[in-house]
Amino acid sequence: MPFIAFLGCDGSGKSAVICGVTERVKSAGVTVIHGHWRPTLKSAGGGGGAAADDPHGQKPRGSFSSILKLGWLWLSWWVGWLRFLRGSSASGVVLFDRYHADLLVDPVRYRYGGPMWLARLVCRLMPQPAIVFFLDAAPEVLLSRKQEVGKEALEESRRRYLALAKSHPRFRVIDASRPLESVLDEVYMAIQREAGSGERGDAKREKVGRF
């Protein structure tokens, strides 16, 4: 079973989609583990950056403290992966609302003031989801749902998300302007395909291991 992350601008409906996917996966008898942004050192779940009602309201940290926080993020992900997430993704489904790559799109949200090349390098060295769903919608649609971030910031974030999605084959761009049920159908089918391919891969590896 896969480790899956959801990304999207404010107002894209991540919480509603994750809730709907959780219900469908659980109805199939599969265990679901949730997380947000990063795992903690004590559990798979975690805390994010700035408060949701003012995600860009705080000043970035300086370069040195940003690099220290980046190291802490790396440590949190590897400890969380080895202690909790790897086993949970093997026996069930792990769903994360945002994950470490979100820092590359929106460093202001996480008060990151260090070099972006270092952030990109460190993100590549952390555990990666099997699928990343980017819930995409036009700024006008997003603003009709939430007004915590301005139109210009939404346009820039959307541009960066789409650029990130084009550079990674694990990304799936989902049209989140559609009705929720249509979005859930597409996401759930993609998860089923990933779970099926993972099981076939495991069976193949077991067969190879017997020779």
Secondary structure, 3 states (H helix, E strand, C coil): CCEEEEEECCCCCHHHHHHHHHHHHHHCCCCEEEEECCCCCCCCCCCCCCCCCCCCCCCCCCHHHHHHHHHHHHHHHHHHHHHHHHHHHHHCEEEEECCCCHHHHCCCCCCCCCCHHHHHHHHHCCCCCCEEEEEECCHHHHHHHCCCCCHHHHHHHHHHHHHHHHCCCCEEEEECCCCHHHHHHHHHHHHHHHHHHHHHHHHHHHHHHHC
